[in-house]
Amino acid sequence: MRWRNTTAVLALLPLDALAVGYGWLVATWTDEPHEPPLAQLGVICGLVAASGVALWAARLRSAAVFQVVPVLVLATLTLSLSSS
């Protein structure tokens, strides 16, 4: 079971990096004044959280707990944009 968790974490690592990278890009894009992209960040955060729930349901608990990191980063970006 431990190898399944490790494989799941390693398989999701590039996807998590892409999700956080895209969220960071969307949050820091400043070519013109625009509304904060809260909907886009919320969707990305929700998809990453849904993958964590799916991993938890598949009994890959360690991999699911690892999904908390990108969710927290995206949630922090969302909260920082909504407060400014």
DADA-V192418 format. One record per residue. RES is the residue in one small letter. PSI is psi in whole degrees, -180 to 180 (NA if undefined). OMEGA is omega in degrees with one decimal (* if undefined). D_FIRST is the distance of its C-alpha to the first C-alpha in Angstrom with 1 decimal. Layout:
RES|PSI|OMEGA|D_FIRST ; RES|PSI|OMEGA|D_FIRST
//
This chain:
m|-33|-178.6|0.0 ; r|-38|179.3|3.8 ; w|-30|177.4|5.5 ; r|-40|177.2|5.2 ; n|-45|179.7|6.6 ; t|-42|178.7|8.9 ; t|-41|179.6|10.0 ; a|-42|179.1|10.8 ; v|-46|-179.6|12.7 ; l|-34|178.7|14.5 ; a|-34|-178.8|15.4 ; l|-14|-177.6|16.8 ; l|-47|177.1|18.6 ; p|-37|178.6|21.7 ; l|-40|176.8|22.0 ; d|-41|178.6|21.9 ; a|-40|177.2|24.5 ; l|-42|-179.6|26.6 ; a|-47|-179.8|26.5 ; v|-40|177.6|27.6 ; g|-43|177.7|30.1 ; y|-42|177.3|31.6 ; g|-41|178.8|31.9 ; w|-42|178.7|33.5 ; l|-46|179.8|35.9 ; v|-39|-176.8|36.9 ; a|-28|-175.0|37.5 ; t|3|-179.5|39.6 ; w|120|-174.4|41.6 ; t|40|178.0|45.2 ; d|-40|-178.7|47.6 ; e|157|177.8|49.4 ; p|132|-179.4|49.4 ; h|170|176.0|47.1 ; e|146|175.7|45.2 ; p|140|-176.6|41.8 ; p|57|-176.7|39.0 ; l|-35|-180.0|37.4 ; a|-43|179.2|36.5 ; q|-45|178.9|34.7 ; l|-37|178.0|32.7 ; g|-39|178.8|31.9 ; v|-45|179.0|30.6 ; i|-46|179.6|28.4 ; c|-41|178.8|27.1 ; g|-39|179.0|26.5 ; l|-42|178.1|24.6 ; v|-40|177.7|22.2 ; a|-38|177.9|21.9 ; a|-36|176.7|21.3 ; s|-35|175.4|18.4 ; g|-39|177.1|16.9 ; v|-40|178.3|17.7 ; a|-39|176.7|16.2 ; l|-39|178.7|12.8 ; w|-42|179.3|13.2 ; a|-29|178.2|14.2 ; a|9|178.1|11.2 ; r|30|173.6|9.1 ; l|71|-170.0|8.0 ; r|-44|-178.3|10.1 ; s|-41|178.0|10.2 ; a|-37|178.6|11.2 ; a|-40|178.7|13.5 ; v|-35|178.3|15.1 ; f|-28|-179.8|15.7 ; q|-11|178.6|17.8 ; v|-32|-176.5|20.2 ; v|-55|179.1|21.8 ; p|-31|177.7|23.3 ; v|-42|178.6|24.3 ; l|-40|178.1|26.2 ; v|-47|-179.8|27.8 ; l|-38|178.3|29.0 ; a|-37|177.2|30.1 ; t|-43|175.8|32.1 ; l|-45|-179.0|33.7 ; t|-46|-179.5|34.6 ; l|-37|179.5|36.1 ; s|-35|177.8|38.0 ; l|-37|-177.6|39.6 ; s|-25|-179.7|40.5 ; s|-15|-178.3|42.2 ; s|NA|*|44.3
//
